[in-house]
Amino acid sequence: SDLDGGATATVAAAIGRARAAAVALLGEKLSAADAFAAGLITAVVPADDLDAVVDAAAGKIAAKPRRAMELTKAALNGSSLAGLEDAFARERSGQIELLQSAEFKSAIAQFSAK
């Protein structure tokens, strides 16, 4: 699957289960515009402008009271990422199983033989 790091929960919550399944099971890609429309990212910017945009956002956050930012982030995460630990556990369990499978070992042997 292309979804890990909690993305099985966060992406499905943002774009819906059906579209997340298409990404994870069919390998469909999201364009930057689609990711923005789904709320997965905050902006779409040209590559040449990315550093400046990131620096500006970091500067805005850094200028605010640190503890207020910590508490605000914790509150946002608490309400929107409540099932994230469960998603991590499911993903970890699945990855461990797959990394120990005969299919994976065979694929690694075939790759190494090239």
C-alpha positions in Angstrom: 0.0 0.0 0.0 1.1 3.6 -0.6 -0.5 4.6 2.7 1.4 4.4 6.0 2.5 6.7 8.8 -1.1 7.0 9.8 -2.3 7.9 6.3 -4.8 5.1 6.3 -6.7 7.2 8.9 -5.8 10.8 7.9 -6.2 10.4 4.1 -9.5 8.5 4.4 -10.8 11.2 6.7 -9.8 14.0 4.3 -10.8 12.5 0.9 -13.2 9.8 1.9 -12.9 6.1 2.1 -13.5 5.3 -1.5 -10.9 7.7 -2.9 -8.4 6.6 -0.2 -9.0 3.0 -1.2 -8.3 3.9 -4.9 -5.0 5.5 -3.8 -4.0 2.6 -1.5 -5.3 -0.4 -3.5 -5.1 0.8 -7.1 -2.1 3.1 -6.8 -4.0 6.1 -8.0 -2.2 9.4 -7.4 -3.6 12.7 -6.2 -2.5 15.8 -8.0 -1.4 18.8 -6.0 -4.7 20.5 -6.9 -6.7 17.5 -5.7 -4.7 17.3 -2.4 -5.4 21.0 -1.9 -9.1 20.7 -2.6 -9.3 17.8 -0.2 -7.6 19.8 2.6 -4.5 17.5 2.7 -2.2 20.5 2.0 -2.6 24.2 2.7 -1.3 25.6 -0.6 0.0 24.7 -4.0 3.1 26.7 -5.0 5.7 26.6 -7.7 8.8 24.6 -6.7 10.9 27.8 -6.9 8.7 29.5 -4.3 8.4 26.6 -1.9 11.3 27.6 0.4 10.0 31.2 0.7 6.5 30.0 1.4 7.6 27.6 4.1 9.9 30.2 5.7 7.0 32.7 5.8 4.7 30.2 7.4 7.4 29.1 9.9 8.0 32.8 10.7 4.4 33.4 11.4 4.2 30.5 13.8 7.5 31.3 15.5 6.3 34.9 16.2 3.3 33.6 18.2 3.5 32.5 21.9 5.0 29.0 22.0 2.8 27.5 24.6 -0.3 28.8 22.9 0.8 27.1 19.6 1.5 23.8 21.5 -1.9 23.8 23.1 -3.7 24.8 19.9 -1.9 22.0 17.9 -2.7 19.5 20.6 -6.4 20.5 20.6 -6.5 20.2 16.8 -4.8 16.9 16.8 -7.0 15.6 19.6 -10.2 16.3 17.7 -9.0 15.4 14.2 -6.5 12.6 14.9 -8.3 10.6 17.7 -7.9 7.3 15.9 -4.3 7.8 14.8 -2.7 5.5 17.3 -5.0 2.7 16.3 -4.1 3.4 12.6 -0.4 3.2 13.5 -1.0 -0.1 15.2 -2.9 -1.6 12.3 -0.3 -0.4 9.8 2.6 -1.6 11.9 1.0 -5.1 12.3 0.3 -5.3 8.6 3.8 -4.2 7.6 5.4 -6.7 10.0 3.3 -9.5 8.6 4.1 -8.6 5.0 7.9 -8.1 5.7 8.0 -11.7 7.0 6.0 -13.2 4.2 7.3 -15.7 1.6 6.1 -13.3 -1.1 8.2 -10.5 0.2 11.3 -12.7 0.6 10.8 -13.9 -2.9 10.5 -10.4 -4.3 13.7 -9.3 -2.5 15.6 -12.4 -3.8 14.4 -11.6 -7.4 15.4 -7.9 -7.0 18.8 -8.8 -5.6 19.5 -11.2 -8.4 19.1 -8.4 -11.0 
